[in-house]
């Protein structure tokens, strides 16, 4: 049985900050559209403008609530396990998603840290195979570095014809 790891608290803080930024950007867009519909500045001929403006604001409210609730839910359900043979990531609430990548299929490994991730001491490890990519996200930076280096060593051993576990 695999031992799945949970995310650290910094990951939750990071998710809230990123979603907060998204809510602010969406606010500018949705409020701009709703204002135009309400006052008829750009498209004055639209019938039932004010009803459409209220609908746009309701859609924004639903989006904002979803963005506020989703970090806690993702934090609760996101798990990952990396062992000698595979990378395994589980996520999802209603639709459970499991991504499994055998180590011997790995072609490329990248570690990335955006500005907000750096602020919270987090990083992501991207693993590329011929069949697609998988990202292990929201990792503490030191752990991401360790995972990245460990995977690179394993892939190097496989490329030289060695055993993964060596």
C-alpha positions as CSV (number, residue, x, y, z in Angstrom):
1,X,0.0,0.0,0.0
2,X,1.4,3.4,-1.0
3,X,2.0,6.0,1.6
4,X,0.4,9.2,0.2
5,X,1.7,12.6,1.4
6,X,-0.6,15.5,2.2
7,X,0.1,19.1,1.4
8,X,1.6,21.4,3.9
9,X,-0.3,24.5,5.3
10,X,1.8,26.9,3.1
11,X,0.2,25.3,0.1
12,X,-3.3,26.2,1.3
13,X,-2.1,29.8,1.9
14,X,-0.6,29.9,-1.6
15,X,-3.9,28.6,-3.1
16,X,-5.9,31.3,-1.3
17,X,-3.5,34.0,-2.5
18,X,-3.6,32.8,-6.2
19,X,-7.4,32.5,-6.1
20,X,-7.7,36.0,-4.5
21,X,-5.6,37.4,-7.4
22,X,-7.9,35.6,-9.9
23,X,-11.0,37.0,-8.1
24,X,-9.6,40.5,-8.4
25,X,-8.9,40.1,-12.1
26,X,-12.4,38.6,-12.7
27,X,-13.9,41.4,-10.7
28,X,-12.5,44.0,-13.1
29,X,-13.7,42.1,-16.1
30,X,-17.2,41.2,-14.8
31,X,-17.8,44.6,-13.2
32,X,-16.7,46.3,-16.4
33,X,-19.1,44.2,-18.4
34,X,-22.0,44.7,-15.9
35,X,-21.4,48.5,-15.8
36,X,-21.5,48.7,-19.5
37,X,-24.7,46.7,-19.6
38,X,-26.3,48.7,-16.9
39,X,-25.4,52.2,-18.3
40,X,-25.3,51.3,-22.0
41,X,-22.0,53.0,-22.7
42,X,-20.6,50.8,-25.5
43,X,-23.6,48.8,-26.6
44,X,-26.7,50.9,-25.8
45,X,-29.1,48.9,-28.0
46,X,-29.0,45.6,-26.1
47,X,-32.5,44.8,-24.9
48,X,-33.0,44.1,-21.2
49,X,-29.6,45.5,-20.4
50,X,-30.1,45.8,-16.6
51,X,-31.4,42.2,-16.3
52,X,-28.3,41.1,-18.2
53,X,-26.1,43.2,-15.9
54,X,-27.6,41.5,-12.9
55,X,-27.0,38.1,-14.5
56,X,-23.4,38.9,-15.1
57,X,-23.0,40.0,-11.4
58,X,-24.7,36.8,-10.3
59,X,-22.2,34.8,-12.4
60,X,-19.3,36.7,-10.9
61,X,-20.6,36.0,-7.4
62,X,-20.9,32.3,-8.1
63,X,-17.3,32.3,-9.6
64,X,-16.0,34.2,-6.6
65,X,-17.6,31.8,-4.1
66,X,-16.2,28.8,-6.0
67,X,-12.7,30.3,-6.0
68,X,-13.0,31.0,-2.3
69,X,-14.1,27.4,-1.4
70,X,-11.9,25.5,-3.8
71,X,-8.5,25.8,-2.1
72,X,-9.8,24.1,1.1
73,X,-11.3,21.3,-0.9
74,X,-8.2,20.8,-3.1
75,X,-6.0,20.9,-0.1
76,X,-8.1,18.2,1.6
77,X,-8.1,15.8,-1.4
78,X,-4.7,16.3,-3.1
79,X,-2.2,13.5,-2.4
80,X,1.0,12.3,-4.0
81,X,3.3,9.4,-3.6
82,X,6.7,8.8,-5.3
83,X,8.5,5.6,-4.8
84,X,11.1,3.5,-6.7
85,X,8.7,2.5,-9.5
86,X,6.2,5.3,-10.1
87,X,4.8,8.8,-9.4
88,X,1.2,8.7,-8.2
89,X,-1.0,11.8,-7.8
90,X,-4.6,11.7,-6.6
91,X,-7.0,14.6,-6.7
92,X,-10.6,15.5,-7.2
93,X,-13.8,15.7,-5.2
94,X,-16.7,14.5,-7.3
95,X,-14.5,13.0,-10.1
96,X,-11.5,11.3,-8.5
97,X,-8.4,11.6,-10.7
98,X,-5.4,9.4,-10.3
99,X,-2.3,10.0,-12.4
100,X,0.4,7.3,-12.4
101,X,3.7,7.7,-14.2
102,X,6.1,4.8,-14.3
103,X,9.7,6.1,-13.6
104,X,11.1,4.2,-16.6
105,X,8.8,6.3,-18.9
106,X,10.1,9.6,-17.7
107,X,11.9,11.7,-20.3
108,X,12.3,15.1,-18.7
109,X,12.0,16.6,-15.2
110,X,11.6,20.3,-14.5
111,X,11.3,22.2,-11.2
112,X,9.6,25.5,-11.3
113,X,8.8,28.3,-8.8
114,X,6.7,31.3,-9.7
115,X,6.9,34.5,-7.7
116,X,3.9,33.7,-5.4
117,X,5.3,30.1,-4.9
118,X,8.6,31.6,-3.9
119,X,6.9,33.8,-1.4
120,X,5.4,30.7,0.3
121,X,8.4,28.5,-0.1
122,X,6.8,26.2,-2.6
123,X,7.7,24.7,-6.0
124,X,6.3,22.3,-8.6
125,X,8.0,19.3,-10.3
126,X,6.9,18.6,-13.8
127,X,7.5,15.2,-15.2
128,X,7.3,14.7,-19.0
129,X,6.7,11.4,-20.7
130,X,5.9,10.5,-24.3
131,X,2.3,10.1,-23.2
132,X,2.0,13.5,-21.6
133,X,2.9,15.5,-18.5
134,X,2.2,15.3,-14.8
135,X,2.8,18.0,-12.3
136,X,3.4,17.4,-8.6
137,X,2.3,20.8,-7.3
138,X,2.4,22.7,-4.0
139,X,5.6,21.1,-2.7
140,X,7.9,22.7,-0.2
141,X,10.9,23.9,-2.3
142,X,13.4,21.7,-0.5
143,X,11.3,18.6,-1.1
144,X,10.7,19.6,-4.7
145,X,14.5,19.9,-5.2
146,X,15.0,16.5,-3.5
147,X,12.3,14.8,-5.7
148,X,13.7,16.4,-8.8
149,X,17.2,15.3,-8.2
150,X,16.1,11.8,-7.1
151,X,14.1,11.3,-10.3
152,X,16.9,12.6,-12.4
153,X,19.3,10.0,-10.8
154,X,16.8,7.2,-11.4
155,X,16.1,8.2,-15.0
156,X,19.9,8.4,-15.6
157,X,20.4,4.9,-14.2
158,X,17.6,3.6,-16.4
159,X,19.1,5.3,-19.5
160,X,22.5,3.6,-18.8
161,X,20.7,0.2,-18.5
162,X,20.7,0.0,-14.7
163,X,18.1,-0.9,-12.2
164,X,15.8,1.9,-10.8
165,X,16.5,0.7,-7.2
166,X,20.3,0.8,-7.4
